[in-house]
Amino acid sequence: MNRLKEAYRSADAEEIAQACSRIASDAKAEDIVILDLRGISSFTDYFVIMSGRSTRHVQALAESIENELRSKRIKTSRAEGLQEGKWVLLDFDDVIVHVFYHEQRNFFDLEGLWHDAPRIDLAT
């Protein structure tokens, strides 16, 4: 178990983004997308964007990701929106996770806003 935690501590940002997408997929997140913002953004390297079916599902997705990464000794520097469950932002510094309720995701359209960012294939 200690080696696994060490492996995650030395993981690069893309590996963390992929881990977030796998955790979300296991928790039944919908429409998971990873955007590569390196060279486009000065505040992060990757966005992981997903949708939940209800506000409770959004909260559960965010909690699953945060708890799983915390168990690997990767902690969020900031989490916002968990109480409302409409749009939860988890900031892991080089990776920012956005968990949306469907209507919020369509309204804010982060994929459209960051249309220049390449999409990363999700690991299987």
N, C-alpha and C positions, 0 to 999 in steps of 0.2 A: 504494500500500500504506500509506503514511503517513497518508493521509486516513481510511482504514478504521480504523486504530488510534485515531486522534483521535476518530472517531465513537463508538467503543466506550468510550473514556475518559469521554466526556461522556454516555454512555447512562444512562438512569434505571434503577431497579431492575427494573421490569417488562420493559424491553427485555433486560436481562441474563437474567432468568428465561426469557423466550421464547428467547433464544439457547441457553441450557442445554437447553431442551426440544427444539430443532431438532437440536442436536449429538447428544443422546441418541437421538432418533428415527432419525437417520442411522446410528447405531451399533446399531440394532435393539433399543432399550430397549422394555420392555412397560409398559402401563398408566401412561403419563405423566400426572401431575396437577400443576397449579400452584394453590396456595392463596394467597389474598390475606389476609395477616395484619395489614395496616395498621389501626390502631385497636384491634386485639385483643392484639397482642404488643408488648412494649417492646424486644425484642432483634433483631427482623428484620422485614422487610416482606413477604417471599414465601418459601414453601417450594416447591421443585420435588421431586416424589416420583416414583420410577420403580422398576421391577423388572428384574433380570437373570435369565437362565435358569440360570446356574451361578455359582459363586464367581469363576471366572476372568472370566466375562462382566461381573459386577459390578465387578471391578477394572478391566477394560478400559473400561467406560462411564465410571467416575470419572476414569480417566487421560485419556480422550478429551476430556471436558469441561474438565478442568483444563488440559490442554495447549493446547486451542483458545483458551480465554479468556486464558491466559498469552501466547499469540501476539498477542492484542489488548491486551496490557498490563493485563489484569485479573487480579490474583493472589488466591489464597485466603489468608485470614489464618490458616486452620487446616484441616487434613485429618486425619480419624481413621477407623480401621477398614480401611485399604487392605490391610494384610497379611492379614487374615482373609478379607475378601471377602464377609462376611455382611451388613454394614450399613456403608456408607461415607458419611461426612458431609463435605461440602465447604462451608466457611463463606466466603462472599463478602461478609460484613457484612450488607448489606440483602437478600441472597438466600442461603438455605441449601438446598443440594442434598442429598437423601437418596437413596442408591442401595441398594436392598434385594435380597437373595436372597428368593424368594417366601415361604418359611416365616417369615422374620424380619419381613417387611412385614405379614403377617397377624397375627402375634403382637403387634407394637407398635401397629398400627392408628392411625397418625398422622392419617389422614383422619377417623377416628371421634373421636379426641381433640380435633381442631380442627374439629369438625362445624359450628361457627358461621362458619368462614371461607368466603367465597365462592370458587368455582372460577373460574379465568380460562380463557377459551377459548384453545386452543393456536393459534399462528399457523401458517398453512399455507405 
